[in-house]
Structures are given as C-alpha cells and as structure tokens.
Amino acid sequence: MRDAAASPDAADLDAVFHALSDPRRRDMVTRLSHQPLSVSDLAEPLGMRLPSAIKHLAILEASGLVTTEKTGRVRTCRINAAALTNLNAWIARRETALNAAFDRLDEAIADFPWDPDT
C-alpha cells in the first residue's frame, strides 16, 4: 500500500484543502471561476480591506488555485483550472474506492441469511 504522505501530490493537496478551508477564500474561488477579477473586486463584496484580501490571495496563490498578474496598478486574479482538475481527480479516486466498498457490503448483506420471523 502506498504511503499517502509520501506521494508527490500530498503537499499540493494539503495546500489546496487549507486554502479552501476558509469561507472567504471559497467565495473568492467561486467568483473567480466565473471571470478574472481585481483584488479590489474580490475584497469589496466581502467587506474586506485590501491587506486582508491580499493575505487570503497569497494563500490561494501558494496553493496553486489562483494566479495573479499585475498590470500598472491593478492586480488581476484568475482561477487556475489545473489545480481544480488535480483536486477533482483525487476526489474521484476516493469516490471509486468508497463505491467499491459499498458494493462489497451489498454483496455481503445479500449473502447473509435473513429470517424475517426472528
């Protein structure tokens, strides 16, 4: 059995889950999935000051979920679809394993002798 902590993508997944653990960062990711936005546009609906928004964006950027580009005085943020693809692949592997376990449980239950009178 492979050690999950030793897998090359374990640290990346940890960073993504950490980034998504905060509801404000999840909100930012949701809005960025629709279109690129400036830091100000991300901060305003959350009632967040720019320094706080920048700290949250640094975590999102470190996780690979978001990229930023500065043009003049405006920093534009974009979602990084590749990071979401890796997360989806990890979730799909867990789902496959769980479905297989439930299938085995169904088979075991079907083979279990059942007497409705007891």
C-alpha positions in Angstrom: 0.0 0.0 0.0 1.3 3.4 -0.9 2.0 6.0 1.8 -0.3 8.9 1.1 2.0 11.3 2.9 4.9 10.4 0.7 3.1 10.9 -2.6 4.3 13.8 -4.6 0.9 15.5 -4.7 0.1 15.2 -1.0 1.6 18.6 -0.1 -0.2 20.2 -3.1 -3.5 18.7 -1.9 -2.8 19.8 1.7 -2.3 23.4 0.4 -5.5 23.3 -1.7 -7.6 21.9 1.2 -6.0 24.5 3.5 -6.8 27.3 1.0 -10.4 26.1 0.7 -10.9 25.7 4.4 -11.8 29.4 4.8 -15.3 30.6 3.6 -13.9 33.9 2.3 -11.3 32.1 0.1 -14.0 29.7 -1.1 -16.1 32.8 -2.1 -13.1 34.2 -3.9 -12.6 31.0 -5.8 -16.3 30.8 -6.7 -16.3 34.3 -8.1 -13.1 33.8 -10.0 -14.5 30.6 -11.6 -16.9 33.0 -13.5 -14.3 35.6 -14.5 -11.0 37.2 -13.7 -11.3 39.9 -11.0 -9.1 42.6 -9.5 -8.1 42.3 -5.8 -10.5 45.3 -5.1 -13.4 43.5 -6.8 -12.7 40.4 -4.8 -12.4 42.3 -1.5 -15.4 44.6 -1.7 -18.3 42.1 -1.5 -16.7 40.5 1.5 -16.3 43.8 3.3 -12.6 43.1 3.4 -9.8 45.6 3.4 -7.1 45.2 0.7 -4.3 44.0 3.1 -6.6 41.2 4.3 -7.7 40.3 0.8 -4.0 40.2 -0.3 -3.2 37.8 2.6 -6.1 35.5 1.5 -5.0 35.7 -2.1 -1.4 34.8 -1.1 -2.7 31.5 0.4 -4.8 30.8 -2.7 -1.8 31.6 -4.9 0.5 29.4 -2.9 -2.0 26.5 -3.2 -2.0 26.9 -7.0 -5.7 27.6 -7.1 -5.2 31.3 -8.2 -2.8 33.1 -10.4 -2.3 36.9 -10.4 -0.9 39.3 -12.9 -0.1 43.0 -12.2 -0.8 45.5 -15.0 0.0 49.0 -13.9 -1.6 49.5 -10.5 -4.2 46.7 -10.9 -3.6 43.1 -9.8 -5.9 40.8 -11.7 -6.7 37.3 -10.3 -7.6 34.2 -12.3 -8.6 30.7 -11.3 -6.0 28.0 -12.2 -8.2 25.2 -13.6 -5.3 22.7 -13.4 -5.3 22.8 -9.6 -9.1 22.1 -9.6 -8.5 19.2 -12.1 -6.0 17.7 -9.6 -8.5 18.1 -6.8 -11.3 16.5 -8.8 -9.0 13.6 -9.7 -8.2 13.0 -6.0 -11.9 13.1 -5.1 -12.8 10.8 -7.9 -10.3 8.2 -6.6 -11.8 8.4 -3.2 -15.3 8.0 -4.7 -14.3 5.0 -6.7 -12.8 3.3 -3.5 -15.9 4.1 -1.5 -18.2 2.8 -4.2 -16.2 -0.5 -4.3 -16.5 -0.8 -0.6 -20.3 -0.3 -0.7 -20.6 -2.8 -3.5 -18.8 -5.4 -1.3 -21.1 -4.5 1.6 -24.1 -5.1 -0.6 -22.8 -8.5 -1.7 -22.1 -9.5 1.9 -25.6 -8.4 3.0 -27.2 -10.3 0.1 -25.3 -13.4 1.2 -26.3 -13.0 4.9 -29.0 -15.4 6.0 -32.1 -13.5 6.9 -35.1 -14.8 8.8 -38.0 -12.3 8.9 -39.6 -14.2 11.8 -36.8 -13.6 14.3 
